[in-house]
Every structure is written in structure tokens, then in C-alpha cells.
Amino acid sequence: MRSKNFPIYVAASKISGKGSFASRDIRIDEVVNIITGKEYNEKQVDDLIRKGKLRIDDDFQIDDDKFFVGPGVDYFTNHSCEPNAGVKNTNQIVAIRNIKKDEEITIDYSTISGIPKNDSNYRNDEWSMICNCRSKNCRGKIGYVLSLPKKRLKKYIELGIMPDFITSVISS
């Protein structure tokens, strides 16, 4: 599967199932993809996961209680603890370093897993998943943005690679 508008294609991944790969060399700061889809709230996403119609890592959070779910090349970006891309604004995937042709494009899922602004019952371990990225600095388990090691979180903030709704929560 190839994207018509972005320099990516989908193929088998060593990380998990299928992944997005660069169809040509991609330069740092280049928009790699824009995630779109049907909008759901958290309860609806949880219902889809419970019914087996969605995997825990198949939605894309765009606001406190808004998620995109959809088919197509958009949803084949796997997680890595050493990503080569990140999310800017609401849903733009942008290269954070040069990416070579045929290299898998990855983001750190913790950077797109936010916490509610006013959730006094929030626990940082509420959502997590086992990591399969195999990078040399793999954390083994990934969770919400505040589960990131402080040094890594600081780097991501400096790079500006977290959706706006997460940046507004952690900077307040």
C-alpha cells in the first residue's frame, strides 16, 4: 500500500505487523504523513477495543477526549523508543532526523498518549503496552507521556514533537 500524497509505503515490519516506510530519502523537519480518520471519544474507542474491532495501539489521540480511527496507510506507524519522527500540531508526522529510503518510520507512542487536563484520579500506569521496538535504549514498556524518562521528555519538548493538547497539559 502506497500513500498518494506522502513519501511512505506500507510493508511488513520487524517491530510489529505492518509499518510505514520511506519511499525516498526524507529530510529532517519534512512532513511525512498527516493522520486522519473518523473521530471517536474515549468510551467509544474502549468499546471498539473490548469488542475486538480495534487494537490498543490503533487509535490516534488528537485531544483530551478525541481520537482518530481509520483505515489506510495513516495507521501503520509503529512505536520506537528511538523514533525518527514525531507529531507536530495535532496530527502531522514530521521527521526529527534524516530518514533513508526504505527505513521504517517510527514515533514514540508515549508522545501521543496524553492525560486529561482535569483528571485528579489519573494514574500514570493506567495505560501501558509492552514495547517491541528492539532499539538499544528500549524502555520495555510504554505508557502515558509522563511515564517518559525526564531527559527523553525534555528532548521531545525541545524538538516540539508532541501534539498541542499534550504540550498544553505538561507545560501548565
C-alpha positions in Angstrom: 0.0 0.0 0.0 1.4 3.4 -1.0 0.4 6.9 0.1 -0.5 9.1 -2.8 0.4 12.3 -1.0 3.3 11.5 1.2 6.7 9.7 0.8 5.6 6.5 2.5 4.5 2.9 1.8 3.3 0.1 4.0 5.2 -3.2 4.3 6.0 -6.0 6.8 7.7 -4.6 9.9 10.3 -6.2 12.2 8.7 -4.2 15.0 5.0 -5.3 14.7 2.8 -6.5 11.8 3.0 -3.8 9.2 4.8 -0.5 9.3 5.2 2.8 7.3 8.5 3.0 5.3 10.1 5.9 3.5 9.6 5.6 -0.3 12.5 8.0 -0.8 15.1 9.8 1.4 13.2 12.2 3.8 14.9 15.3 5.3 14.7 16.4 8.9 11.5 18.6 9.5 9.7 17.2 6.4 6.1 16.3 6.9 6.0 12.5 6.5 2.3 12.0 6.9 -0.9 13.6 8.2 -3.1 11.3 10.3 -6.9 11.5 9.6 -9.8 9.3 10.4 -13.2 9.1 11.9 -13.4 10.9 15.3 -14.3 8.9 18.4 -14.4 9.7 22.1 -12.5 7.5 24.7 -15.6 5.5 25.7 -16.2 4.6 22.0 -12.6 3.6 21.5 -12.6 1.5 24.6 -15.8 -0.2 23.3 -14.2 -1.0 20.0 -11.1 -2.4 21.7 -13.3 -4.6 24.0 -15.3 -5.9 21.0 -12.0 -6.8 19.2 -12.6 -4.3 16.4 -9.6 -2.2 17.3 -6.2 -2.9 18.9 -5.0 -0.9 21.8 -2.4 0.9 19.6 -4.7 1.5 16.6 -6.3 4.8 17.6 -4.6 8.2 17.4 -5.4 10.7 20.2 -5.9 14.3 19.0 -7.3 15.9 22.1 -8.3 15.1 25.7 -11.3 13.0 24.6 -10.9 12.9 20.8 -9.3 10.1 18.8 -8.9 9.4 15.1 -9.6 5.8 14.0 -9.4 4.9 10.3 -8.1 2.7 7.7 -5.2 3.1 5.3 -1.6 4.0 5.3 -2.1 6.5 8.2 -2.3 3.8 10.8 0.8 1.8 10.1 3.3 4.0 12.0 4.9 1.8 14.7 6.4 2.8 18.0 10.1 3.1 18.8 11.9 4.2 21.9 14.3 5.9 19.5 11.9 7.3 16.9 12.9 9.0 13.7 9.7 11.1 13.5 7.3 12.8 15.9 3.9 14.6 15.9 3.6 18.3 15.5 0.5 20.4 15.9 -2.4 18.0 16.1 -1.7 15.2 13.6 1.3 15.9 11.4 4.1 13.3 11.5 7.4 15.1 10.9 10.9 13.7 10.5 13.1 14.5 13.5 16.2 13.4 11.7 17.0 12.4 8.1 15.4 9.2 7.2 16.8 6.9 4.5 14.8 5.4 1.7 13.1 2.1 2.8 13.8 2.8 6.5 10.8 2.3 8.8 9.2 5.5 10.1 8.5 5.4 13.8 7.2 7.6 16.6 7.3 7.3 20.3 3.7 6.3 21.3 4.1 7.9 24.7 4.3 11.3 23.0 0.7 10.8 21.7 -0.8 9.3 24.8 -1.9 12.2 26.9 -3.6 12.7 30.2 -6.8 14.6 30.8 -6.3 18.2 31.9 -8.6 17.9 35.0 -8.3 14.2 36.0 -7.5 14.1 39.7 -7.8 10.3 39.6 -5.1 10.0 36.9 -2.6 7.2 37.4 0.5 7.2 35.1 0.2 3.4 34.8 -3.4 3.4 33.6 -2.4 2.8 30.0 0.6 0.9 29.0 1.8 -1.7 26.5 4.8 -3.9 26.1 7.4 -2.4 23.7 8.7 -4.5 20.8 10.9 -1.9 19.2 14.3 -3.6 19.9 16.2 -0.3 20.0 19.3 -0.2 22.1 17.5 2.1 24.5 14.2 0.3 24.6 12.2 1.0 27.7 10.4 -2.4 27.6 7.1 -0.9 28.5 5.5 2.3 27.2 2.8 4.4 28.8 1.4 7.9 29.0 3.6 10.9 28.3 4.5 11.4 31.9 6.0 7.9 32.1 8.8 9.0 29.8 12.2 9.4 31.4 12.8 13.1 32.3 15.7 13.5 29.9 13.7 12.0 27.0 10.7 14.1 27.8 12.8 17.2 27.8 14.3 16.3 24.4 10.8 15.8 22.9 9.6 19.1 24.3 12.7 20.8 22.8 12.0 19.1 19.4 8.3 20.2 19.6 7.1 16.7 18.7 4.1 16.2 20.8 0.5 17.1 19.8 -0.7 20.5 21.0 -3.1 19.1 23.6 -0.3 17.2 25.3 2.1 20.1 25.2 -0.5 22.4 26.8 -1.1 19.9 29.7 2.6 19.2 30.6 3.6 22.8 30.3 0.8 24.0 32.7 
